[in-house]
Amino acid sequence: MRKWKLKLAVALIAITCSVFAGAAFADSDDDGHEGDGHVSLIPMEKKSYSGKPHVAPVVSERYKKECGSCHFAYQPGLLPAKSWEKIMSGLEDHFGDNAEVDKEQAAWLKDYLVKNSADKSDAKASVKILNSIKKGDSPIRISSTPYFVHEHHGIPLTAIRDNPKVKSLAHCQRCHTRADLGNYSEHEVVIPNMGKWRD
């Protein structure tokens, strides 16, 4: 009889743990799906969001012209302020390229990025990105944030690195058809040479 009670107790503990784990990972993504694994992975200084979707789009033509002339003009809400500060302090080696600009332009860009960073935004994806980053961390790659990694974990290498029309997760706009508007919905994803993404 004792063995039966012990087995029952263990089973109840396992079920309870599973329920709590499921609740921790259940969250509504930007498309209204409940409990499909879109989560803030690491608890920290949580912010709540207002219901605005994705990230705030870039509205500054100056920023688009300066940063968008070499690569996709990433929305400032994709990283926290400390990450943008770190990036702006190392423009002489900007992911293998020299992206230095004059002091006035550098100061303006840094100010723009910091004022519109994830920590200053209540857009849903910005909040999730911020909440996924461990306190004290300041990633300089959007693709290395835990939220980004989690959202892209199921995509095969053949769709990205082995795909000559994509090559890297850094090329958001090649698959996210409305990335320039700050829309990163999975329903707007079309992978070149593969078609519409189905998770």
C-alpha positions in Angstrom: 0.0 0.0 0.0 2.9 2.4 0.8 4.4 1.8 -2.7 1.1 2.7 -4.3 0.8 6.0 -2.3 4.4 6.8 -3.1 3.8 6.2 -6.8 0.7 8.4 -6.7 2.6 11.2 -4.9 5.4 11.1 -7.5 2.8 11.1 -10.4 1.0 14.1 -8.8 4.3 16.0 -8.4 5.2 15.3 -12.0 1.8 16.5 -13.3 2.0 19.6 -11.2 5.4 20.4 -12.5 4.3 19.9 -16.1 1.3 22.2 -15.6 3.5 25.0 -14.1 6.1 24.5 -16.8 3.4 24.7 -19.5 1.9 27.8 -18.0 5.4 29.4 -17.9 5.9 28.8 -21.6 2.3 29.5 -22.7 1.9 33.0 -24.0 0.1 34.8 -26.7 2.2 35.5 -29.8 1.8 38.5 -32.0 -0.9 36.7 -34.0 -3.2 35.7 -31.2 -2.1 32.0 -30.8 -2.3 30.9 -27.2 0.3 28.6 -25.8 2.3 28.0 -28.9 5.7 28.6 -27.2 6.2 32.3 -27.9 7.6 33.4 -24.6 9.8 35.6 -22.6 12.3 32.9 -21.7 14.2 34.4 -18.8 12.4 36.3 -16.0 13.9 39.6 -15.2 12.7 43.2 -14.9 9.4 42.5 -16.6 7.6 45.2 -18.6 4.0 44.8 -19.7 3.0 45.6 -23.2 0.1 47.7 -24.4 -1.1 45.4 -27.2 0.8 47.1 -30.0 2.1 44.5 -32.4 5.7 43.6 -33.2 8.2 46.6 -33.1 7.8 50.2 -33.9 8.8 50.9 -37.5 11.6 53.2 -38.4 10.3 56.7 -39.2 13.6 58.6 -39.4 14.7 59.1 -43.0 18.1 60.1 -41.6 18.6 56.8 -39.8 17.3 54.9 -42.9 19.7 56.7 -45.1 22.8 56.2 -42.9 22.3 52.7 -41.6 20.0 51.4 -44.3 22.5 52.1 -47.0 24.7 49.1 -46.0 22.1 46.7 -44.5 18.5 46.4 -43.4 17.6 49.4 -41.2 16.9 47.5 -38.0 14.3 48.9 -35.8 15.8 50.3 -32.6 13.2 48.3 -30.6 14.9 45.1 -31.5 17.6 45.7 -28.9 17.9 47.4 -25.5 19.7 50.7 -25.1 22.9 49.2 -23.6 23.3 47.0 -26.7 22.9 50.0 -29.0 25.4 52.0 -26.9 27.9 49.1 -27.2 27.4 48.8 -31.0 27.8 52.6 -31.5 31.1 52.5 -29.4 32.6 50.0 -31.8 31.8 51.2 -35.3 35.4 50.8 -36.4 34.8 47.1 -36.4 31.1 46.8 -37.1 30.6 43.1 -37.7 33.8 43.0 -39.7 33.4 46.3 -41.5 34.4 49.8 -40.7 31.2 51.8 -40.3 32.7 54.9 -38.6 30.9 58.2 -39.2 31.7 61.7 -38.0 31.2 62.6 -34.4 28.0 64.6 -34.9 26.4 61.8 -37.0 27.5 59.1 -34.5 26.1 61.1 -31.6 22.8 61.6 -33.4 22.5 57.9 -34.4 23.3 56.8 -30.8 20.7 59.1 -29.4 18.1 58.0 -31.9 18.8 54.3 -31.2 18.8 54.7 -27.4 15.6 56.8 -27.3 13.7 54.2 -29.4 15.3 51.1 -28.0 13.4 48.1 -26.6 13.5 49.5 -23.1 11.7 52.6 -24.2 9.1 50.7 -26.2 5.8 49.1 -25.3 5.6 47.3 -28.6 4.9 43.6 -28.0 8.0 42.1 -29.6 10.3 44.7 -28.1 9.0 43.8 -24.6 9.5 40.1 -25.2 13.0 40.7 -26.5 13.9 42.8 -23.5 12.4 40.3 -21.1 14.4 37.5 -22.6 17.8 39.1 -22.0 19.5 38.3 -18.7 20.1 41.2 -16.5 23.6 42.6 -17.1 23.8 41.2 -20.7 24.0 43.5 -23.7 24.0 41.4 -26.9 25.1 43.2 -30.0 23.5 40.8 -32.4 19.7 40.8 -32.6 19.9 37.2 -33.7 21.6 36.2 -30.4 18.8 37.4 -28.1 17.1 34.5 -26.4 13.7 35.6 -27.8 15.0 35.7 -31.3 16.7 32.3 -30.9 13.5 30.8 -29.6 11.4 32.2 -32.4 13.8 30.8 -35.1 14.8 27.5 -33.6 12.7 25.3 -35.9 13.9 26.8 -39.2 16.3 24.3 -41.0 19.7 25.5 -42.2 18.7 24.7 -45.8 16.2 27.6 -45.5 18.7 30.1 -44.2 22.5 29.6 -44.5 22.3 27.1 -47.4 19.8 29.3 -49.2 21.7 31.7 -51.6 18.7 34.2 -51.4 18.8 34.4 -47.6 22.3 33.4 -46.4 21.9 34.7 -42.8 19.3 35.3 -40.1 20.6 38.9 -40.2 18.7 39.5 -43.5 15.3 39.9 -41.8 13.6 41.5 -44.9 14.4 38.5 -47.1 11.9 36.3 -45.4 9.8 38.7 -43.3 7.9 40.4 -46.1 6.8 43.4 -44.0 9.9 43.7 -41.8 10.4 47.3 -42.9 7.0 48.1 -41.3 8.0 46.4 -38.0 5.7 43.4 -38.8 7.5 40.1 -38.0 4.4 37.9 -38.0 5.0 34.3 -38.8 2.1 34.6 -41.2 4.0 37.2 -43.3 7.0 35.0 -43.7 7.9 33.8 -47.2 11.3 32.1 -47.5 12.9 32.5 -50.9 13.1 29.3 -52.9 10.8 27.6 -50.4 7.6 29.7 -50.2 5.3 30.6 -47.3 6.6 29.3 -43.9 4.5 26.7 -42.1 5.6 26.0 -38.6 
